[in-house]
Amino acid sequence: ARYACMRSISGDGKYDAIGSDKAYAFMIPDGDSKAVWVFESAIDALSHATLSNYSPKHYSAHRLSLGGLSPNALMHFLDTHPDVCYINLALDNDPQGRAATENIRGMLQLRFGAELGEKYKIYDHPAAVGKDYNDELLFRRQQFRERKQQDPNKDR
């Protein structure tokens, strides 16, 4: 293992194991996809994958967790996936996530310079509901349950 972390289930405790390299954070690969969705945490990547499976707009994409706000995992990913040309930044919808989104855009601009626009299309996709995609998944699940209670014969 090159990266390991611990996250508290009863608080905000977040720890990376000594010697961990954030360039090797959690990822859900998707074959030869040309798109990557970038999240702060593994749970957000998994939540987005779940939401995507229920969406009529489902499409192939890698999902990458940064393990926080460090762009190291994204930079390593781009080095090892030269065919990717769509970067969907889906960081948290809070001040830190919004600032990190702009910082990553700036780092990509510094790294690729004038070639950035030719090489990558970059999109900002924070969760539509709540702070992150896990909040959105929980919200959508609650909506589904409420609709089911109102009309038990409805599938979705």
LOPA-58993 format. One record per atom (N, C-alpha, C): atom name; x, z, y. Coordinates in steps of 0.001 Angstrom, whole numbers. Layout:
% residues N
<atom "CA", <X, Z, Y>>
...
***
This chain:
% residues 156
<atom "N", <847, 0, -1185>>
<atom "CA", <0, 0, 0>>
<atom "C", <886, 0, 1239>>
<atom "N", <492, -782, 2223>>
<atom "CA", <1256, -851, 3469>>
<atom "C", <573, -116, 4608>>
<atom "N", <-720, 135, 4456>>
<atom "CA", <-1453, 830, 5498>>
<atom "C", <-2460, 1766, 4850>>
<atom "N", <-2504, 2988, 5339>>
<atom "CA", <-3481, 3963, 4849>>
<atom "C", <-3898, 4850, 6016>>
<atom "N", <-5169, 5222, 6010>>
<atom "CA", <-5673, 6080, 7075>>
<atom "C", <-6688, 7055, 6496>>
<atom "N", <-6950, 8077, 7273>>
<atom "CA", <-7971, 9053, 6916>>
<atom "C", <-8925, 9149, 8092>>
<atom "N", <-10210, 9234, 7793>>
<atom "CA", <-11229, 9379, 8823>>
<atom "C", <-12160, 10504, 8406>>
<atom "N", <-12454, 11372, 9339>>
<atom "CA", <-13319, 12505, 9071>>
<atom "C", <-14765, 12047, 8955>>
<atom "N", <-15510, 12656, 8043>>
<atom "CA", <-16941, 12361, 7950>>
<atom "C", <-17758, 13375, 8737>>
<atom "N", <-17097, 14421, 9249>>
<atom "CA", <-17840, 15449, 9972>>
<atom "C", <-17361, 15624, 11415>>
<atom "N", <-16568, 14693, 11896>>
<atom "CA", <-16076, 14801, 13275>>
<atom "C", <-15359, 13524, 13661>>
<atom "N", <-14516, 13636, 14659>>
<atom "CA", <-13808, 12469, 15159>>
<atom "C", <-12367, 12391, 14674>>
<atom "N", <-12020, 13129, 13635>>
<atom "CA", <-10653, 13127, 13132>>
<atom "C", <-10243, 11767, 12588>>
<atom "N", <-9149, 11235, 13126>>
<atom "CA", <-8626, 9934, 12693>>
<atom "C", <-7116, 10060, 12566>>
<atom "N", <-6595, 9765, 11374>>
<atom "CA", <-5170, 9912, 11129>>
<atom "C", <-4666, 8724, 10323>>
<atom "N", <-3519, 8205, 10703>>
<atom "CA", <-2852, 7184, 9908>>
<atom "C", <-1781, 7873, 9077>>
<atom "N", <-1625, 7426, 7828>>
<atom "CA", <-602, 7993, 6957>>
<atom "C", <778, 7673, 7521>>
<atom "N", <1703, 8574, 7339>>
<atom "CA", <3071, 8373, 7821>>
<atom "C", <3640, 7124, 7149>>
<atom "N", <4225, 6261, 7963>>
<atom "CA", <4816, 5025, 7459>>
<atom "C", <3855, 3853, 7393>>
<atom "N", <2604, 4060, 7776>>
<atom "CA", <1625, 2970, 7737>>
<atom "C", <1977, 1902, 8769>>
<atom "N", <1698, 662, 8387>>
<atom "CA", <1920, -469, 9277>>
<atom "C", <568, -1090, 9586>>
<atom "N", <121, -962, 10839>>
<atom "CA", <-1209, -1448, 11226>>
<atom "C", <-1344, -2957, 11116>>
<atom "N", <-248, -3670, 10922>>
<atom "CA", <-337, -5117, 10728>>
<atom "C", <-1067, -5443, 9427>>
<atom "N", <-1161, -4472, 8522>>
<atom "CA", <-1784, -4679, 7216>>
<atom "C", <-3068, -3863, 7082>>
<atom "N", <-3914, -3910, 8076>>
<atom "CA", <-5161, -3144, 8065>>
<atom "C", <-6184, -3794, 7125>>
<atom "N", <-7339, -3176, 7016>>
<atom "CA", <-8424, -3605, 6125>>
<atom "C", <-8939, -4995, 6511>>
<atom "N", <-9165, -5845, 5501>>
<atom "CA", <-9689, -7179, 5761>>
<atom "C", <-10610, -7605, 4621>>
<atom "N", <-11662, -8327, 4977>>
<atom "CA", <-12518, -8994, 4001>>
<atom "C", <-12222, -10486, 4160>>
<atom "N", <-11416, -11052, 3257>>
<atom "CA", <-11078, -12477, 3395>>
<atom "C", <-12249, -13360, 2982>>
<atom "N", <-12263, -14569, 3509>>
<atom "CA", <-13325, -15521, 3156>>
<atom "C", <-12728, -16920, 3004>>
<atom "N", <-11972, -17087, 1941>>
<atom "CA", <-11444, -18402, 1570>>
<atom "C", <-10716, -19115, 2680>>
<atom "N", <-11114, -20342, 2911>>
<atom "CA", <-10459, -21196, 3906>>
<atom "C", <-11190, -21207, 5235>>
<atom "N", <-11909, -20175, 5540>>
<atom "CA", <-12675, -20124, 6787>>
<atom "C", <-11753, -20297, 7992>>
<atom "N", <-12272, -20907, 9008>>
<atom "CA", <-11524, -21110, 10248>>
<atom "C", <-11886, -20071, 11306>>
<atom "N", <-12692, -19078, 10920>>
<atom "CA", <-13143, -18052, 11866>>
<atom "C", <-12746, -16662, 11377>>
<atom "N", <-12444, -15795, 12342>>
<atom "CA", <-12191, -14391, 12035>>
<atom "C", <-12997, -13540, 13011>>
<atom "N", <-13624, -12511, 12472>>
<atom "CA", <-14297, -11493, 13273>>
<atom "C", <-13398, -10274, 13268>>
<atom "N", <-13166, -9684, 14433>>
<atom "CA", <-12215, -8586, 14592>>
<atom "C", <-12968, -7330, 15029>>
<atom "N", <-12772, -6235, 14287>>
<atom "CA", <-13459, -4971, 14524>>
<atom "C", <-12453, -3843, 14674>>
<atom "N", <-12892, -2738, 15250>>
<atom "CA", <-12038, -1564, 15357>>
<atom "C", <-11879, -864, 14008>>
<atom "N", <-12934, -868, 13192>>
<atom "CA", <-12905, -88, 11955>>
<atom "C", <-13406, -902, 10762>>
<atom "N", <-13021, -432, 9593>>
<atom "CA", <-13464, -1074, 8355>>
<atom "C", <-14978, -981, 8195>>
<atom "N", <-15566, 146, 8573>>
<atom "CA", <-17014, 305, 8421>>
<atom "C", <-17766, -705, 9281>>
<atom "N", <-17215, -1047, 10447>>
<atom "CA", <-17869, -2065, 11286>>
<atom "C", <-17754, -3445, 10651>>
<atom "N", <-16620, -3749, 10041>>
<atom "CA", <-16466, -5032, 9349>>
<atom "C", <-17452, -5133, 8188>>
<atom "N", <-17584, -4053, 7424>>
<atom "CA", <-18530, -4033, 6308>>
<atom "C", <-19974, -4115, 6800>>
<atom "N", <-20276, -3424, 7892>>
<atom "CA", <-21632, -3457, 8461>>
<atom "C", <-21973, -4866, 8940>>
<atom "N", <-21021, -5530, 9591>>
<atom "CA", <-21240, -6899, 10060>>
<atom "C", <-21465, -7840, 8879>>
<atom "N", <-20701, -7667, 7814>>
<atom "CA", <-20879, -8503, 6618>>
<atom "C", <-22278, -8299, 6046>>
<atom "N", <-22745, -7071, 6017>>
<atom "CA", <-24093, -6782, 5516>>
<atom "C", <-25139, -7440, 6407>>
<atom "N", <-25021, -7270, 7720>>
<atom "CA", <-25965, -7903, 8647>>
<atom "C", <-25947, -9421, 8494>>
<atom "N", <-24778, -9976, 8333>>
<atom "CA", <-24632, -11427, 8211>>
<atom "C", <-25321, -11965, 6962>>
<atom "N", <-25289, -11187, 5888>>
<atom "CA", <-25931, -11633, 4645>>
<atom "C", <-27445, -11746, 4783>>
<atom "N", <-28018, -11015, 5730>>
<atom "CA", <-29461, -11059, 5931>>
<atom "C", <-29878, -11971, 7078>>
<atom "N", <-28912, -12620, 7691>>
<atom "CA", <-29199, -13463, 8838>>
<atom "C", <-29337, -14925, 8429>>
<atom "N", <-30271, -15633, 9023>>
<atom "CA", <-30367, -17071, 8741>>
<atom "C", <-29164, -17841, 9311>>
<atom "N", <-28382, -17184, 10188>>
<atom "CA", <-27210, -17817, 10796>>
<atom "C", <-25928, -17527, 10017>>
<atom "N", <-26031, -17058, 8779>>
<atom "CA", <-24852, -16688, 7995>>
<atom "C", <-23882, -17864, 7895>>
<atom "N", <-22621, -17571, 8137>>
<atom "CA", <-21576, -18573, 7978>>
<atom "C", <-20298, -17894, 7501>>
<atom "N", <-19403, -18699, 6981>>
<atom "CA", <-18154, -18205, 6427>>
<atom "C", <-17243, -17662, 7529>>
<atom "N", <-16660, -16481, 7313>>
<atom "CA", <-15719, -15906, 8273>>
<atom "C", <-14924, -14787, 7616>>
<atom "N", <-13672, -14683, 7993>>
<atom "CA", <-12869, -13516, 7631>>
<atom "C", <-13339, -12361, 8506>>
<atom "N", <-13214, -11137, 8008>>
<atom "CA", <-13521, -9960, 8810>>
<atom "C", <-12314, -9035, 8740>>
<atom "N", <-11813, -8659, 9913>>
<atom "CA", <-10564, -7910, 10020>>
<atom "C", <-10777, -6641, 10820>>
<atom "N", <-10315, -5519, 10283>>
<atom "CA", <-10328, -4257, 11014>>
<atom "C", <-8951, -4044, 11627>>
<atom "N", <-8932, -3601, 12869>>
<atom "CA", <-7662, -3291, 13524>>
<atom "C", <-7177, -1891, 13166>>
<atom "N", <-8041, -1084, 12596>>
<atom "CA", <-7667, 303, 12322>>
<atom "C", <-7505, 1076, 13621>>
<atom "N", <-8329, 756, 14599>>
<atom "CA", <-8253, 1368, 15926>>
<atom "C", <-8260, 279, 16978>>
<atom "N", <-7371, 388, 17945>>
<atom "CA", <-7347, -574, 19043>>
<atom "C", <-6061, -1395, 19099>>
<atom "N", <-5146, -1152, 18186>>
<atom "CA", <-3884, -1892, 18163>>
<atom "C", <-4120, -3332, 17717>>
<atom "N", <-3564, -4302, 18424>>
<atom "CA", <-3749, -5709, 18048>>
<atom "C", <-2812, -6186, 16938>>
<atom "N", <-2000, -5291, 16361>>
<atom "CA", <-1004, -5704, 15368>>
<atom "C", <-1611, -6447, 14183>>
<atom "N", <-2738, -5960, 13676>>
<atom "CA", <-3367, -6609, 12522>>
<atom "C", <-3815, -8028, 12873>>
<atom "N", <-4354, -8218, 14065>>
<atom "CA", <-4789, -9552, 14474>>
<atom "C", <-3595, -10487, 14621>>
<atom "N", <-2522, -10031, 15234>>
<atom "CA", <-1343, -10883, 15415>>
<atom "C", <-765, -11288, 14056>>
<atom "N", <-688, -10331, 13132>>
<atom "CA", <-198, -10643, 11786>>
<atom "C", <-1141, -11611, 11080>>
<atom "N", <-2432, -11380, 11220>>
<atom "CA", <-3425, -12256, 10603>>
<atom "C", <-3258, -13685, 11104>>
<atom "N", <-3122, -13865, 12403>>
<atom "CA", <-2982, -15211, 12966>>
<atom "C", <-1702, -15887, 12474>>
<atom "N", <-638, -15105, 12287>>
<atom "CA", <612, -15661, 11745>>
<atom "C", <437, -16152, 10320>>
<atom "N", <-382, -15452, 9544>>
<atom "CA", <-534, -15781, 8118>>
<atom "C", <-1734, -16671, 7819>>
<atom "N", <-2535, -16979, 8832>>
<atom "CA", <-3708, -17839, 8670>>
<atom "C", <-3701, -18918, 9768>>
<atom "N", <-2789, -19872, 9673>>
<atom "CA", <-2638, -20867, 10751>>
<atom "C", <-3847, -21782, 10938>>
<atom "N", <-4738, -21866, 9960>>
<atom "CA", <-5918, -22735, 10088>>
<atom "C", <-7042, -22104, 10894>>
<atom "N", <-6975, -20792, 11115>>
<atom "CA", <-8021, -20121, 11886>>
<atom "C", <-7952, -20582, 13338>>
<atom "N", <-9109, -20939, 13881>>
<atom "CA", <-9144, -21385, 15278>>
<atom "C", <-10257, -20707, 16085>>
<atom "N", <-11074, -19870, 15443>>
<atom "CA", <-12141, -19147, 16138>>
<atom "C", <-11906, -17654, 15980>>
<atom "N", <-11752, -16967, 17098>>
<atom "CA", <-11533, -15524, 17097>>
<atom "C", <-12741, -14874, 17763>>
<atom "N", <-13464, -14070, 16992>>
<atom "CA", <-14636, -13360, 17483>>
<atom "C", <-14274, -11886, 17638>>
<atom "N", <-14077, -11451, 18869>>
<atom "CA", <-13726, -10063, 19130>>
<atom "C", <-15003, -9236, 19156>>
<atom "N", <-15145, -8341, 18195>>
<atom "CA", <-16359, -7537, 18039>>
<atom "C", <-16011, -6056, 18125>>
<atom "N", <-15237, -5717, 19146>>
<atom "CA", <-14832, -4329, 19319>>
<atom "C", <-15996, -3522, 19877>>
<atom "N", <-15854, -2216, 19837>>
<atom "CA", <-16946, -1323, 20208>>
<atom "C", <-17458, -1581, 21615>>
<atom "N", <-18716, -1260, 21796>>
<atom "CA", <-19395, -1424, 23077>>
<atom "C", <-19293, -115, 23865>>
<atom "N", <-18046, 326, 24067>>
<atom "CA", <-17763, 1516, 24869>>
<atom "C", <-16582, 1175, 25779>>
<atom "N", <-16239, 2039, 26734>>
<atom "CA", <-15158, 1680, 27669>>
<atom "C", <-13836, 1332, 26976>>
<atom "N", <-13481, 2064, 25913>>
<atom "CA", <-12226, 1786, 25215>>
<atom "C", <-12273, 432, 24504>>
<atom "N", <-13381, 134, 23864>>
<atom "CA", <-13525, -1145, 23165>>
<atom "C", <-13546, -2327, 24108>>
<atom "N", <-14235, -2157, 25237>>
<atom "CA", <-14282, -3246, 26230>>
<atom "C", <-12899, -3485, 26830>>
<atom "N", <-12164, -2395, 27120>>
<atom "CA", <-10804, -2537, 27667>>
<atom "C", <-9880, -3174, 26627>>
<atom "N", <-10009, -2776, 25363>>
<atom "CA", <-9172, -3346, 24309>>
<atom "C", <-9443, -4842, 24136>>
<atom "N", <-10699, -5245, 24282>>
<atom "CA", <-11039, -6668, 24192>>
<atom "C", <-10275, -7448, 25256>>
<atom "N", <-10274, -6953, 26465>>
<atom "CA", <-9540, -7632, 27547>>
<atom "C", <-8038, -7590, 27311>>
<atom "N", <-7529, -6468, 26793>>
<atom "CA", <-6097, -6366, 26488>>
<atom "C", <-5684, -7372, 25428>>
<atom "N", <-6514, -7538, 24402>>
<atom "CA", <-6202, -8496, 23337>>
<atom "C", <-6219, -9914, 23895>>
<atom "N", <-7190, -10217, 24722>>
<atom "CA", <-7218, -11544, 25372>>
<atom "C", <-5919, -11779, 26148>>
<atom "N", <-5490, -10759, 26878>>
<atom "CA", <-4254, -10861, 27646>>
<atom "C", <-3033, -11042, 26764>>
<atom "N", <-2981, -10308, 25663>>
<atom "CA", <-1852, -10442, 24733>>
<atom "C", <-1815, -11828, 24106>>
<atom "N", <-2987, -12348, 23755>>
<atom "CA", <-3037, -13700, 23197>>
<atom "C", <-2580, -14721, 24233>>
<atom "N", <-2966, -14508, 25481>>
<atom "CA", <-2540, -15413, 26552>>
<atom "C", <-1016, -15371, 26718>>
<atom "N", <-442, -14166, 26689>>
<atom "CA", <1015, -14035, 26800>>
<atom "C", <1727, -14696, 25619>>
<atom "N", <1179, -14485, 24423>>
<atom "CA", <1833, -15003, 23224>>
<atom "C", <1757, -16525, 23120>>
<atom "N", <595, -17096, 23440>>
<atom "CA", <406, -18531, 23232>>
<atom "C", <445, -19350, 24514>>
<atom "N", <390, -18684, 25661>>
<atom "CA", <494, -19372, 26945>>
<atom "C", <-524, -20483, 27092>>
<atom "N", <-49, -21623, 27579>>
<atom "CA", <-924, -22763, 27858>>
<atom "C", <-1576, -23319, 26596>>
<atom "N", <-977, -23065, 25439>>
<atom "CA", <-1530, -23573, 24174>>
<atom "C", <-2743, -22782, 23695>>
<atom "N", <-3005, -21612, 24288>>
<atom "CA", <-4075, -20743, 23786>>
<atom "C", <-5400, -21474, 23690>>
<atom "N", <-5812, -22149, 24755>>
<atom "CA", <-7097, -22845, 24767>>
<atom "C", <-7162, -24001, 23792>>
<atom "N", <-6027, -24611, 23480>>
<atom "CA", <-5990, -25711, 22515>>
<atom "C", <-6006, -25191, 21089>>
<atom "N", <-5410, -24026, 20887>>
<atom "CA", <-5245, -23468, 19544>>
<atom "C", <-6431, -22625, 19092>>
<atom "N", <-7017, -21837, 20026>>
<atom "CA", <-8070, -20889, 19667>>
<atom "C", <-9250, -20940, 20629>>
<atom "N", <-10435, -20724, 20082>>
<atom "CA", <-11634, -20444, 20852>>
<atom "C", <-11882, -18956, 20664>>
<atom "N", <-11949, -18210, 21755>>
<atom "CA", <-12094, -16759, 21680>>
<atom "C", <-13452, -16370, 22241>>
<atom "N", <-14174, -15558, 21466>>
<atom "CA", <-15512, -15124, 21853>>
<atom "C", <-15575, -13605, 21842>>
<atom "N", <-16384, -13054, 22730>>
<atom "CA", <-16606, -11616, 22793>>
<atom "C", <-17995, -11331, 22238>>
<atom "N", <-18056, -10584, 21132>>
<atom "CA", <-19329, -10294, 20470>>
<atom "C", <-19476, -8795, 20173>>
<atom "N", <-19650, -7963, 21195>>
<atom "CA", <-19932, -6560, 20875>>
<atom "C", <-21303, -6471, 20205>>
<atom "N", <-21542, -5380, 19538>>
<atom "CA", <-22838, -5178, 18882>>
<atom "C", <-23966, -5283, 19901>>
<atom "N", <-25078, -5867, 19480>>
<atom "CA", <-26242, -6019, 20363>>
<atom "C", <-26967, -4697, 20566>>
<atom "N", <-26814, -3791, 19602>>
<atom "CA", <-27491, -2493, 19648>>
<atom "C", <-26466, -1405, 19342>>
<atom "N", <-26429, -373, 20145>>
<atom "CA", <-25546, 753, 19879>>
<atom "C", <-24104, 495, 20267>>
<atom "N", <-23252, 1397, 19802>>
<atom "CA", <-21834, 1346, 20158>>
<atom "C", <-21058, 333, 19336>>
<atom "N", <-21461, 134, 18081>>
<atom "CA", <-20696, -735, 17196>>
<atom "C", <-21618, -1349, 16140>>
<atom "N", <-21048, -2156, 15253>>
<atom "CA", <-21877, -2851, 14263>>
<atom "C", <-22465, -1908, 13222>>
<atom "N", <-21861, -770, 12994>>
<atom "CA", <-22487, 188, 12089>>
<atom "C", <-23753, 755, 12726>>
<atom "N", <-23694, 1063, 14026>>
<atom "CA", <-24914, 1507, 14731>>
<atom "C", <-25994, 424, 14658>>
<atom "N", <-25591, -828, 14840>>
<atom "CA", <-26578, -1911, 14786>>
<atom "C", <-27197, -2029, 13395>>
<atom "N", <-26367, -1911, 12354>>
<atom "CA", <-26892, -1972, 10992>>
<atom "C", <-27886, -848, 10745>>
<atom "N", <-27569, 364, 11166>>
<atom "CA", <-28489, 1489, 10976>>
<atom "C", <-29795, 1263, 11735>>
<atom "N", <-29692, 708, 12949>>
<atom "CA", <-30886, 406, 13735>>
<atom "C", <-31750, -640, 13024>>
<atom "N", <-31126, -1711, 12551>>
<atom "CA", <-31876, -2778, 11870>>
<atom "C", <-32501, -2258, 10579>>
<atom "N", <-31799, -1395, 9871>>
<atom "CA", <-32342, -817, 8646>>
<atom "C", <-33576, 25, 8958>>
<atom "N", <-33516, 798, 10041>>
<atom "CA", <-34667, 1606, 10440>>
<atom "C", <-35850, 716, 10828>>
<atom "N", <-35580, -380, 11544>>
<atom "CA", <-36648, -1326, 11890>>
<atom "C", <-37298, -1883, 10623>>
<atom "N", <-36471, -2235, 9652>>
<atom "CA", <-36970, -2777, 8387>>
<atom "C", <-37889, -1755, 7703>>
<atom "N", <-37459, -511, 7656>>
<atom "CA", <-38267, 539, 7017>>
<atom "C", <-39604, 732, 7730>>
<atom "N", <-39557, 704, 9048>>
<atom "CA", <-40806, 871, 9808>>
<atom "C", <-41758, -289, 9569>>
<atom "N", <-41236, -1505, 9523>>
<atom "CA", <-42103, -2668, 9237>>
<atom "C", <-42656, -2582, 7823>>
<atom "N", <-41856, -2124, 6891>>
<atom "CA", <-42308, -1969, 5503>>
<atom "C", <-43444, -950, 5411>>
<atom "N", <-43346, 122, 6180>>
<atom "CA", <-44399, 1143, 6171>>
<atom "C", <-45696, 596, 6763>>
<atom "N", <-45579, -245, 7790>>
<atom "CA", <-46756, -822, 8426>>
<atom "C", <-47398, -1883, 7541>>
<atom "N", <-46572, -2649, 6824>>
<atom "CA", <-47062, -3720, 5970>>
<atom "C", <-46240, -3758, 4683>>
<atom "N", <-46609, -2956, 3678>>
<atom "CA", <-45827, -2861, 2436>>
<atom "C", <-45677, -4170, 1677>>
<atom "N", <-46517, -5169, 1954>>
<atom "CA", <-46442, -6445, 1244>>
<atom "C", <-45403, -7393, 1837>>
<atom "N", <-44873, -7024, 2993>>
<atom "CA", <-43889, -7863, 3664>>
<atom "C", <-42521, -7696, 3007>>
<atom "N", <-41821, -8811, 2768>>
<atom "CA", <-40502, -8757, 2135>>
<atom "C", <-39427, -8275, 3101>>
<atom "N", <-39424, -8738, 4344>>
<atom "CA", <-38353, -8390, 5277>>
<atom "C", <-38912, -7890, 6562>>
***
